[in-house]
Amino acid sequence: MTSIGVLASGRGSNFKALLDAQKRGDFGGEFVVLVSDKPDAGALSIARENGVKAVVISPKDFTSREAHEEAVVKELEGCGVGLVCLAGYMRIVGTPLLARFGGRILNIHPALLPSFPGLHGQRQALEHGAKVTGATVHFVDEGCDTGPIIIQAPVPIGEDDTEDTLSARILAEEHRIYPAAVRLFCEGRLKIAGRRVKILPLGPKKGEDK
């Protein structure tokens, strides 16, 4: 069973989707802690309501970005976390997290990467006149939304779409593919090979013939 830690800054809709997926059936992972850099983040309430440890580690309490992230790492390691999921975490992951959890940090982004990285991926797609956008789950590296891609889901853009209507349809896909990616990780089925992520076949369960 993989112990999962979540980093979130906002309302926590993707965190809620992950929790709901866990409740529907064991995907080999258990959410043990949620850490937020915002004391008013809605994700904290979701964690508490679902019996998940909720911790606020504000960057305002530290003299540097590195010191703040070291405190986050200490909390995650203290909870025995084996996988870190970013769920609307509005901070670039730095050296402390990557050094301890490299290859074990996932993120969800509202665009078909490598197109429209960074903030407001939905708005970027509309302003660019794209016909299709979507959602991407990827491993986190030192760049901004540049890590190896695990799963993507396309979302067509309608002529009358606004940022709000497009965001809602993309969010529905995020809630579908993020739990799927977490399950693949917990099943040991993700292998990073350069820029590619290979999805390995599911092995036999305990007690079954190989």
C-alpha positions in Angstrom: 0.0 0.0 0.0 1.5 3.3 -1.1 1.1 6.2 1.3 0.2 9.3 -0.6 0.7 12.9 0.3 -1.1 15.8 -1.4 0.1 19.4 -1.9 -2.7 21.9 -2.5 -3.3 25.6 -2.5 -7.0 25.9 -3.5 -10.4 24.5 -3.3 -9.2 20.9 -3.7 -11.6 19.5 -6.3 -8.9 17.2 -7.7 -8.0 16.0 -4.2 -11.7 15.2 -3.7 -11.8 13.3 -6.9 -8.8 11.3 -5.8 -10.4 10.5 -2.4 -13.7 9.5 -4.1 -11.7 7.1 -6.4 -10.1 5.5 -3.4 -13.5 5.0 -1.8 -14.8 3.3 -4.9 -12.1 0.6 -4.7 -8.6 0.0 -3.5 -6.1 1.3 -6.0 -3.1 0.4 -3.9 -2.8 3.8 -2.3 -3.9 5.6 0.9 -4.0 9.4 1.5 -2.2 10.1 4.7 -1.5 13.8 4.7 -2.5 17.0 2.9 -0.1 20.0 3.1 -1.2 23.5 2.0 0.7 26.7 1.7 -2.6 28.6 2.2 -4.4 28.5 5.6 -7.7 29.2 3.9 -7.5 26.5 1.2 -10.7 24.6 0.8 -8.6 21.4 0.4 -7.8 21.5 4.1 -11.5 21.1 5.0 -11.9 18.2 2.6 -8.9 16.5 4.2 -10.3 16.9 7.7 -13.8 15.8 6.7 -12.3 12.6 5.3 -9.9 11.8 8.1 -6.8 12.8 6.3 -4.2 14.8 8.3 -4.3 18.4 7.2 -1.2 20.6 7.7 -0.6 24.3 6.8 3.0 25.2 6.1 3.0 28.8 5.1 6.0 30.3 3.2 5.5 33.5 5.2 6.9 31.6 8.2 10.3 31.0 6.5 13.2 33.1 5.3 13.6 31.3 2.0 11.8 29.1 -0.5 14.2 26.3 0.2 13.6 26.5 4.0 9.8 26.3 3.4 10.2 23.4 1.0 12.4 21.6 3.5 9.7 21.8 6.1 7.2 20.4 3.6 9.6 17.5 2.8 10.0 16.9 6.6 6.2 16.6 7.0 5.9 14.2 4.0 8.7 12.0 5.1 7.4 12.0 8.7 4.1 10.6 7.4 5.9 7.9 5.4 4.8 9.3 2.0 5.8 7.3 -1.1 4.0 9.3 -3.7 3.3 13.1 -3.8 0.3 14.4 -5.7 0.1 18.1 -6.6 -3.6 19.2 -6.7 -3.8 22.8 -7.5 -0.5 23.5 -5.8 0.5 27.0 -6.9 4.2 26.8 -6.3 7.1 25.6 -8.5 8.6 22.4 -7.0 12.2 23.0 -6.1 15.4 21.0 -5.2 14.4 19.8 -1.8 11.3 18.0 -3.0 12.9 16.7 -6.2 15.9 15.4 -4.3 13.7 13.3 -2.0 10.8 12.5 -4.2 12.2 12.6 -7.8 10.1 10.3 -10.0 7.4 10.1 -7.3 5.6 13.5 -7.8 2.6 13.7 -10.1 0.8 16.8 -11.3 -2.4 17.5 -13.2 -2.5 20.4 -15.8 -5.5 21.8 -17.7 -4.0 21.6 -21.2 -2.5 19.1 -23.6 1.2 19.6 -22.7 3.6 20.7 -24.0 1.1 23.3 -25.2 0.0 26.1 -22.8 2.1 25.4 -19.7 1.9 27.5 -16.6 -1.0 29.5 -15.3 -4.4 29.8 -17.0 -4.0 27.0 -19.6 -7.7 27.3 -20.5 -7.4 31.0 -21.2 -4.2 30.5 -23.2 -5.9 27.9 -25.4 -8.9 30.2 -26.1 -6.7 33.2 -26.8 -4.5 31.1 -29.2 -7.6 30.0 -31.1 -6.9 26.3 -30.5 -9.6 23.8 -31.6 -8.7 21.1 -29.1 -7.2 21.3 -25.6 -7.5 19.0 -22.6 -5.9 17.7 -19.5 -2.5 16.1 -18.7 -1.1 14.1 -15.8 2.7 14.2 -15.8 5.7 13.5 -13.6 7.1 16.7 -12.0 10.7 17.8 -12.8 12.6 21.0 -12.3 10.7 22.9 -15.1 7.2 24.3 -15.2 4.9 21.6 -16.5 7.8 20.0 -18.4 7.9 16.5 -16.8 7.3 13.2 -18.7 3.6 12.7 -19.6 1.6 9.9 -18.2 -2.0 10.3 -19.4 -3.8 12.9 -21.6 -7.4 13.6 -22.4 -8.5 15.8 -25.3 -11.3 18.4 -24.9 -12.7 20.1 -28.1 -13.2 23.8 -27.9 -16.5 25.2 -29.1 -17.1 28.4 -30.9 -19.1 29.8 -28.0 -16.8 28.5 -25.2 -15.8 30.9 -22.4 -13.0 30.3 -20.0 -15.5 29.1 -17.5 -17.3 26.7 -19.7 -14.1 25.3 -21.1 -12.6 25.0 -17.6 -15.6 23.0 -16.4 -15.3 20.4 -19.2 -11.5 20.1 -18.7 -12.0 19.7 -15.0 -14.3 16.7 -15.6 -11.5 15.0 -17.5 -9.0 15.9 -14.8 -11.2 14.1 -12.3 -11.2 11.1 -14.5 -7.5 10.7 -15.5 -5.8 11.8 -12.3 -7.1 8.9 -10.3 -6.2 6.6 -13.2 -2.6 7.8 -13.2 -2.3 7.4 -9.4 -3.6 3.9 -9.6 -1.0 3.0 -12.3 1.7 4.4 -10.1 0.5 2.5 -7.1 0.4 -0.7 -9.1 4.0 -0.2 -10.1 3.1 0.1 -13.8 4.8 3.4 -14.7 8.3 3.4 -16.1 10.1 6.6 -17.1 12.3 6.1 -20.2 13.7 9.5 -21.1 10.9 11.7 -22.2 8.4 8.8 -22.4 6.4 7.1 -19.7 5.8 3.4 -20.5 2.6 1.8 -19.0 3.5 -1.7 -18.0 1.0 -4.6 -18.1 -0.7 -5.5 -14.8 1.0 -8.3 -13.1 -0.7 -11.3 -11.3 -2.3 -10.7 -7.9 -1.0 -12.4 -4.9 -2.0 -16.1 -4.9 -2.4 -16.2 -8.7 -0.1 -18.1 -11.0 2.4 -15.9 -12.9 
